[in-house]
């Protein structure tokens, strides 16, 4: 067991280290960092997961290299954590939640081409069942629905190409092709949201909102201005299977579609709304398809001279085709970074889940339950070594289930806790990357 854990730690640290090792060198080459703007002067800090947008003022912890006309961005994150979840369905685990991303971009044909790869070692560092998380649901393990656990991310989280080109003074077109990627559904995925940056655990509403952020087969086309984007996707609606290291194409095709509108009214806000039709998303229920709708508002605001506050309010709903009510979810999450060293974070959620999703025995599978979670935490950045920022943190949570589930969970308010060490590229100070000389960027310097 000790040898397996040591190997898992080494694999995760290697992924995150690959995203951070050039940081010290690049900081010597250029300080402050000045990166070219994208088409229409849109700053790199706006890039979320897939083709989604963040507020321009969002913190970016990344390393950059210049190779001729290519710009290489490397970033990632690792949480070495002990996760304890109480109650009758709780358990505990020592593991590492992690991901690392490389994005290489260059001018091509009057526009910008970006090639991306994002990987995770979670199939080994947290295992095929994932980590304990009360009232969580979604995906499967050994032919049965996962419940009260968060599934691991796949080894290949994204392999994609994005091309954006201006066609007028304030109008551009985009095309995103991804063997593995994220369609235009949902908000920025939770691993990439500044409002969730220091929280090591996933939202329990993940599969009501951003559950499509790893999709095997995506085509997205969009039209955008400096402040708004309308995009549509054609994609494979099936969620990843239990084999987390392969490509899930067998028996599938591009059979689902979506549309999303995003507006950034200023450098500190991003709002979006979406609709999707998902054909047969769950392998265990191939005859079930659904509509997914939602909206989100993300913000990043300055706090004092060195701090930032990032918040998100997200609504997402699944409407299974056929009789039955719409299952809704709401998330309010926030991270308050006081000074670059001390950060407080929190998340409040409400989700309507079925007995089938929660695997509740002896009741009709369509029985609906209102469940919730409240989590609060604190992280202290303790130092920077070899391009890494290291932080130690603690997270406490309480979950809320109806009285009818008291016997299943052992309490109406089962609790959980986690302690962790976080590693990520040190990035830029004061919660943002300084980017000077960018046309069309008022507020882009994140004052």
C-alpha positions, 0 to 999 in steps of 0.5 A, spaced: 500 500 500 505 504 501 508 503 494 502 504 491 501 511 494 508 513 493 507 512 486 500 515 486 503 521 489 509 521 484 504 521 478 500 527 481 506 531 482 509 530 476 503 532 472 503 539 476 510 540 476 510 539 468 505 545 468 510 549 473 517 548 472 519 553 467 516 559 471 522 561 474 526 561 468 520 565 464 520 570 470 527 572 469 526 573 461 520 578 462 517 581 468 512 584 468 509 579 464 506 582 457 502 577 453 499 578 446 492 579 446 487 574 442 483 576 437 479 583 438 484 584 444 480 579 448 485 578 454 488 571 456 485 571 463 478 571 460 479 563 457 475 558 461 474 551 460 473 549 453 470 555 450 467 558 456 469 565 458 471 568 465 471 575 467 477 579 465 480 580 472 480 573 474 486 570 477 491 566 473 496 562 476 500 560 470 507 559 467 509 562 460 514 561 454 515 564 448 518 560 442 518 564 436 511 565 434 508 560 439 506 562 446 506 556 451 502 556 457 502 551 462 498 551 468 495 546 473 493 544 480 494 538 485 490 537 492 494 532 496 488 531 501 485 527 507 477 526 506 473 524 511 465 524 510 461 522 516 454 518 517 452 511 515 454 512 508 461 516 509 468 513 509 475 516 508 480 517 503 487 519 502 488 521 495 490 527 490 485 531 486 489 534 480 490 536 473 495 539 468 494 543 462 498 546 456 496 551 451 500 553 445 497 559 441 500 562 435 497 567 429 495 563 423 491 566 417 489 573 420 487 569 426 489 565 432 490 558 433 490 554 440 492 547 441 490 544 448 492 538 452 489 537 459 491 531 463 489 528 470 492 522 474 486 521 478 485 514 475 491 512 479 491 518 485 484 517 487 482 510 484 476 508 480 471 509 485 473 517 486 473 520 493 468 520 498 463 526 498 456 525 501 450 526 497 454 526 490 451 522 484 453 521 477 457 516 473 458 509 475 463 504 478 463 496 476 456 497 473 452 500 478 451 508 479 456 511 484 453 515 490 456 519 495 462 519 492 465 524 486 468 520 480 475 521 478 477 525 472 479 521 466 486 521 464 485 525 458 480 531 460 481 535 453 485 534 447 482 540 442 484 545 437 481 552 437 481 557 432 479 564 432 479 570 427 476 577 427 472 578 420 470 586 422 472 591 427 468 588 432 466 581 430 470 575 430 468 567 428 471 561 432 471 554 431 473 548 436 474 541 434 476 536 440 477 529 440 476 530 448 473 537 450 467 541 453 461 543 449 458 550 450 454 547 456 454 550 463 458 555 466 466 555 467 467 548 469 468 548 477 476 546 477 477 552 473 472 557 476 476 562 481 470 562 486 472 554 487 480 555 486 481 553 493 476 548 494 479 541 493 472 537 493 467 538 487 460 541 487 454 536 489 450 539 483 456 537 478 451 533 473 446 538 473 451 544 471 458 542 468 458 535 468 459 535 460 466 538 461 469 532 459 466 529 452 469 525 447 467 528 441 465 536 440 465 541 435 463 548 437 462 554 432 461 561 435 460 568 433 463 573 438 464 581 439 469 584 445 463 583 450 459 577 447 459 570 444 454 566 441 456 559 440 453 552 438 455 545 439 454 538 436 457 533 440 457 526 443 452 526 449 454 520 453 458 521 459 465 518 460 465 510 462 468 507 468 475 506 464 478 512 465 484 512 461 481 510 454 477 514 449 470 513 449 468 512 442 465 505 441 458 505 439 457 513 440 457 518 435 455 526 435 448 525 437 447 531 442 447 539 441 447 545 445 447 553 445 450 558 449 450 566 450 455 569 454 456 576 455 462 580 459 459 587 460 466 589 464 472 586 466 470 584 472 463 580 470 461 574 466 454 572 465 451 566 461 445 562 459 445 555 456 440 550 453 442 542 451 439 536 448 443 530 451 442 523 448 443 517 452 448 521 457 448 515 462 451 508 460 447 505 465 440 508 462 441 508 455 434 509 453 434 516 457 435 522 454 434 529 457 434 537 456 439 541 460 438 548 461 441 554 466 445 560 467 451 563 471 454 570 473 461 570 475 465 576 478 472 577 480 473 584 485 479 587 488 479 587 495 484 592 498 491 593 495 493 585 494 486 581 495 481 579 490 474 576 491 471 571 486 464 569 486 459 565 482 451 564 482 449 558 478 443 555 476 442 548 472 437 543 471 435 537 468 429 535 464 428 528 463 424 527 456 418 524 458 413 525 464 416 528 471 418 534 474 424 538 472 430 537 477 433 544 479 440 546 482 443 552 485 450 553 487 453 560 490 460 559 491 466 564 493 473 565 495 476 571 498 483 572 497 485 577 502 492 578 501 495 573 496 497 568 502 490 568 506 484 565 503 477 563 505 472 560 501 465 557 501 459 554 497 452 553 498 448 548 494 441 545 493 439 540 488 433 535 487 435 528 486 432 522 485 432 515 489 435 512 482 441 517 483 442 517 490 441 509 490 435 509 495 433 502 496 425 500 497 422 506 494 420 508 487 426 510 483 423 516 481 422 519 488 425 526 488 429 528 494 431 535 496 438 535 498 443 540 500 450 542 502 454 548 506 462 548 506 467 553 509 474 553 508 481 556 509 487 556 506 494 559 507 499 559 502 506 557 506 511 559 501 514 558 493 519 553 491 521 552 484 515 555 481 510 552 486 506 556 490 504 551 496 498 552 501 495 548 506 488 548 507 482 545 511 475 544 509 468 543 513 461 541 511 454 539 513 449 536 508 442 536 509 437 531 507 430 530 508 427 526 514 425 520 510 433 519 509 435 520 516 435 512 516 439 512 510 445 517 512 444 516 520 442 523 520 439 529 517 445 533 517 451 528 516 458 532 516 464 532 513 471 534 513 478 535 509 485 537 510 490 538 504 496 541 501 495 544 495 500 545 489 500 550 483 504 554 479 506 561 483 503 565 477 502 573 478 501 576 484 495 580 486 490 575 483 492 577 476 496 577 470 499 583 468 498 584 461 500 591 458 499 594 451 492 590 449 488 594 444 480 594 446 482 592 454 479 597 458 480 594 465 485 589 463 491 590 467 486 588 473 487 595 477 
